[in-house]
Amino acid sequence: MALPRRSSPRSSRPIIHRRTELAVEAQGRVVSKKPSGSGSPINKMSSFKKGDEVRVRTPVGRLGTTALRLVMWLGAVVVSDADDGHLEVIYNGNFPRDDPFRAVRVAVKDVKLPAPRPAPIPANIAAPRPTTAGKNLPRLKMFVLEKEQLRAKSEALLAS
């Protein structure tokens, strides 16, 4: 199939109809639908135990007049073991608004363990000393001298 050419003599590049190519590509592509989670659902159900701190994917409202939903990961505590793919949790905080201490049934696929927190830095490790790299040393000395002079003047004014 011959590509149409431009009528302008200065350009000899063929016109490529991008939409047609993309449509052909999109029609020819086969999309395989694989499960999004890794592992079997049985493993996911058994990974949560009573008393675990978890994060629950929770729809909390709609965005304006659009069909978009606002979904947040809220903290919760598991109060029952997994049965038929669902857990019962109690949210940390004021959710649901009508009874915050009510157990809520949620799907296991909407529950995850929170990310591990980084280890705290011990207080006895000395912080690295600041360097003078990239700074003008005479200007730094002048700044410290001016600061000392201003402090001396303010103390003299307060003493009088």
C-alpha angles and dihedrals in degrees: 000000000000117000117232114252129219117260091223112098093213096066123051096177115120120244110249116201101218097189092056092050092048091048091051090047092049093049094047096048118095116209116206116212108219124172110269096222124073117233131019123303090242090064091049092051094051094047094075120072133186110280097025118142106232142167117239125203101231130181105223103176150316127285107240117296093328127104091245117118126213108230123185135180104238126189118250144161122237111238100176136031121254116279124175092349097307137102132198114229138174113219122233103238137012101330131149089032097215094056116003093186095054118114111244124205112227134174117258090232088064094054129083136168113254119258113268113262118240116256113264117253111245114242094226093068108099117235115241114265117249115253131221091225111141093008128111105244097201089051091051090051090049090050092052091047092051090048091053091048092051091049091050091050093049091049090050091051092049092048094053 
